[in-house]
Amino acid sequence: MSETISSHIIICDHIDEQAVLMQQKLTGYRVVTFSSDEFKIEDAKKVMAEAYIAEERTKYLFLVAKSFNIVSQNAMLKLLEEPPRNIELILITENKSTLLPTVRSRLNLYKMAQSAKIYQAIDLDFSRLNIAALFTFLKANERLSKSEAKMLIEAMYHKAVHIDGVALNTKQIEAFERSFKLLELNSRLQSVLAALLISFLPKGRR
């Protein structure tokens, strides 16, 4: 089972992809996702109803939206300040200005670096990956900080699934999950990337 994560806010430019990545990190836990373009009072009521269902172990509620209206936020203030036992809430949105100061003050806020440049820099076709392209990519990304490495792997996921159209198999999903864990353990980036990319090579070339 994955390590538990406390309630917090994530500000990023690809909210749906970020939600998927977070869910993968929480494999083994129950995750309930509430996703919409605008988070309204109807959505807040659904979140609160789910939050007050008793749980024996940690359950994560993901609130994913481009914007959160004022009424919905005010309705959830008490829940955010004093969530029920074993309930953690993850708010994911594009801009912190959509959240009231009273909401931001109740949760830690993490802003993910904008990833457009990294998306452009991934010169890989995950649907037709070969050894030569793998080694070229490793060489081009040998000097990244931990935060940059995490952002790169998030971008790789986006590129593989949403641009190259790869339907990830179980081993590839596990490879992405393992990559984040290894980075947290300060493993060598080149080794982490190599292990991840190898899962995309045709079987005869591994």
Backbone torsions as a table, in degrees:
resi	resn	phi	psi	omega
1	MET	NA	143.3	-177.9
2	SER	-71.2	161.5	177.0
3	GLU	-69.6	142.9	-179.1
4	THR	-68.7	153.5	-179.9
5	ILE	-128.5	135.0	-178.3
6	SER	-80.5	161.7	177.7
7	SER	-57.1	140.1	178.0
8	HIS	-167.7	175.0	177.5
9	ILE	-112.3	137.3	174.8
10	ILE	-118.5	126.8	174.4
11	ILE	-106.8	121.3	-177.2
12	CYS	-154.6	169.5	-176.1
13	ASP	-97.4	-1.4	176.6
14	HIS	-137.2	80.2	-168.5
15	ILE	-67.0	-38.0	-178.7
16	ASP	-68.0	-42.9	178.4
17	GLU	-63.9	-39.4	179.0
18	GLN	-63.2	-39.2	178.8
19	ALA	-62.3	-42.3	178.5
20	VAL	-62.2	-44.8	-179.7
21	LEU	-63.0	-41.4	178.5
22	MET	-64.0	-40.7	179.1
23	GLN	-62.6	-38.5	179.2
24	GLN	-64.0	-35.6	177.9
25	LYS	-67.1	-23.2	-175.3
26	LEU	-104.2	26.0	177.5
27	THR	-53.8	130.4	-179.2
28	GLY	105.6	-18.7	176.5
29	TYR	-102.9	156.9	174.6
30	ARG	-80.4	128.0	179.0
31	VAL	-124.1	127.6	176.8
32	VAL	-117.6	122.6	-175.1
33	THR	-107.2	132.2	174.8
34	PHE	-116.9	110.2	-172.4
35	SER	-127.1	134.5	176.9
36	SER	-163.0	163.9	176.3
37	ASP	-66.5	-47.7	176.3
38	GLU	-122.4	124.7	-179.0
39	PHE	-82.3	115.8	-174.0
40	LYS	-111.8	178.7	-178.4
41	ILE	-60.4	-34.2	177.6
42	GLU	-61.4	-39.6	178.2
43	ASP	-67.8	-41.1	179.6
44	ALA	-61.1	-39.8	179.5
45	LYS	-63.9	-38.7	178.2
46	LYS	-65.6	-41.0	178.8
47	VAL	-62.3	-46.6	-178.3
48	MET	-64.6	-39.0	178.1
49	ALA	-62.0	-42.5	179.2
50	GLU	-68.8	-38.2	-176.9
51	ALA	-64.4	-32.6	-175.9
52	TYR	-93.3	13.7	169.0
53	ILE	-84.8	120.1	-174.1
54	ALA	-58.8	138.9	-179.4
55	GLU	-130.5	139.4	178.7
56	GLU	-83.0	-23.7	175.6
57	ARG	-139.6	171.7	-170.1
58	THR	-56.7	132.6	173.7
59	LYS	-123.1	138.4	-178.1
60	TYR	-108.3	131.3	175.0
61	LEU	-109.7	117.2	179.7
62	PHE	-97.9	122.2	177.6
63	LEU	-109.9	103.6	-171.4
64	VAL	-116.6	117.3	-178.4
65	ALA	-161.1	151.6	175.6
66	LYS	-70.1	-31.8	177.5
67	SER	-148.1	153.8	178.0
68	PHE	-121.8	119.9	-178.4
69	ASN	-75.3	161.5	-171.9
70	ILE	-62.7	-41.0	-177.3
71	VAL	-62.1	-44.2	-178.7
72	SER	-65.0	-38.6	-180.0
73	GLN	-66.8	-45.9	179.2
74	ASN	-61.2	-35.0	-179.6
75	ALA	-66.3	-26.0	-175.2
76	MET	-100.3	2.7	-174.9
77	LEU	-57.1	-46.6	-179.1
78	LYS	-63.5	-40.8	178.7
79	LEU	-62.2	-42.5	-179.3
80	LEU	-67.7	-34.0	-178.4
81	GLU	-78.9	-38.7	-178.4
82	GLU	-134.1	71.9	179.8
83	PRO	-66.5	151.2	176.8
84	PRO	-59.5	163.9	179.5
85	ARG	-58.2	135.6	177.1
86	ASN	68.5	21.1	176.8
87	ILE	-114.2	126.5	175.4
88	GLU	-122.4	138.1	-178.0
89	LEU	-115.7	130.6	179.0
90	ILE	-117.6	113.2	177.5
91	LEU	-97.7	127.9	-179.3
92	ILE	-125.8	120.3	-179.0
93	THR	-149.0	172.3	-172.7
94	GLU	-87.5	-26.8	-174.7
95	ASN	-145.6	131.3	-177.5
96	LYS	-66.1	-19.4	-179.3
97	SER	-67.2	-16.7	177.4
98	THR	-76.4	-11.6	-178.2
99	LEU	-105.3	138.5	178.5
100	LEU	-66.1	149.6	175.7
101	PRO	-56.2	-33.2	179.5
102	THR	-67.1	-28.4	175.4
103	VAL	-77.5	-46.9	-178.7
104	ARG	-61.6	-30.8	-177.9
105	SER	-73.7	-16.7	-177.0
106	ARG	-91.7	-16.5	-175.9
107	LEU	-133.4	148.6	171.7
108	ASN	-65.9	143.8	-177.7
109	LEU	-119.3	131.4	178.9
110	TYR	-121.5	126.3	178.7
111	LYS	-105.4	117.9	179.0
112	MET	-79.8	138.6	178.7
113	ALA	-61.2	145.1	177.9
114	GLN	-61.7	134.4	-169.3
115	SER	-107.3	6.3	-175.6
116	ALA	-57.3	-44.2	-178.3
117	LYS	-63.9	-38.8	-179.9
118	ILE	-69.1	-38.4	176.6
119	TYR	-57.3	-43.3	-179.0
120	GLN	-66.7	-28.1	-175.2
121	ALA	-82.2	-10.6	-178.2
122	ILE	-83.1	92.2	-178.2
123	ASP	-92.2	62.3	-179.5
124	LEU	-133.8	144.8	169.8
125	ASP	-111.3	102.2	-175.1
126	PHE	-65.0	-20.4	179.5
127	SER	-79.3	-16.2	-179.1
128	ARG	-139.3	45.3	-176.4
129	LEU	-70.6	141.2	175.4
130	ASN	-132.3	170.0	-175.5
131	ILE	-60.4	-42.7	-177.7
132	ALA	-60.7	-45.8	179.2
133	ALA	-64.9	-36.8	178.9
134	LEU	-60.4	-49.5	-177.5
135	PHE	-68.4	-34.8	176.7
136	THR	-63.0	-41.7	179.6
137	PHE	-65.5	-42.8	178.8
138	LEU	-61.0	-41.8	-179.3
139	LYS	-65.0	-38.3	-176.8
140	ALA	-73.9	-16.7	-176.1
141	ASN	-125.3	44.0	-176.7
142	GLU	-92.7	-9.4	-177.1
143	ARG	-127.3	71.6	179.4
144	LEU	-122.0	148.6	173.4
145	SER	-74.1	169.7	179.6
146	LYS	-60.5	-44.2	-179.3
147	SER	-64.9	-38.9	177.5
148	GLU	-66.7	-37.3	179.6
149	ALA	-65.1	-40.8	177.5
150	LYS	-62.8	-43.5	179.7
151	MET	-64.7	-36.6	178.2
152	LEU	-62.8	-44.7	-178.7
153	ILE	-66.8	-37.1	174.3
154	GLU	-61.0	-42.0	179.2
155	ALA	-66.1	-36.4	177.5
156	MET	-62.7	-40.9	177.6
157	TYR	-60.8	-48.0	179.7
158	HIS	-59.4	-44.7	-178.7
159	LYS	-62.7	-46.6	-176.8
160	ALA	-63.6	-46.0	-172.7
161	VAL	-84.3	-47.3	-169.2
162	HIS	-96.6	-17.8	179.4
163	ILE	-108.9	-48.1	-178.9
164	ASP	-87.5	-9.2	173.8
165	GLY	69.2	32.4	179.8
166	VAL	-82.8	128.4	173.0
167	ALA	-87.4	101.1	-172.4
168	LEU	-61.7	134.7	173.3
169	ASN	-88.9	176.5	-175.9
170	THR	-58.5	-43.1	-178.7
171	LYS	-64.4	-36.6	180.0
172	GLN	-71.2	-39.8	176.4
173	ILE	-62.4	-44.2	178.3
174	GLU	-63.6	-34.3	179.5
175	ALA	-64.9	-39.7	176.7
176	PHE	-65.8	-44.8	178.8
177	GLU	-59.3	-45.8	-178.6
178	ARG	-64.5	-34.6	-179.0
179	SER	-60.5	-45.2	179.7
180	PHE	-64.4	-40.7	179.6
181	LYS	-63.7	-42.0	-179.0
182	LEU	-67.0	-37.1	177.2
183	LEU	-63.9	-38.5	177.2
184	GLU	-63.3	-28.9	179.2
185	LEU	-88.4	8.4	178.8
186	ASN	63.0	33.1	175.3
187	SER	-67.6	156.6	-178.9
188	ARG	-63.6	126.6	-174.7
189	LEU	-58.0	-42.1	-177.9
190	GLN	-60.0	-38.6	179.2
191	SER	-69.0	-39.1	179.4
192	VAL	-64.2	-47.5	-179.4
193	LEU	-65.1	-40.4	-179.3
194	ALA	-61.4	-46.0	-179.8
195	ALA	-62.0	-38.9	179.2
196	LEU	-67.1	-47.1	-177.2
197	LEU	-67.9	-34.0	179.6
198	ILE	-58.2	-31.1	-179.5
199	SER	-67.1	-13.6	179.6
200	PHE	-99.5	-6.2	179.2
201	LEU	-73.9	145.9	172.9
202	PRO	-55.0	145.0	-173.7
203	LYS	-52.8	-37.2	-177.5
204	GLY	-72.6	-8.8	-176.6
205	ARG	-113.6	8.0	-179.9
206	ARG	-86.2	NA	NA
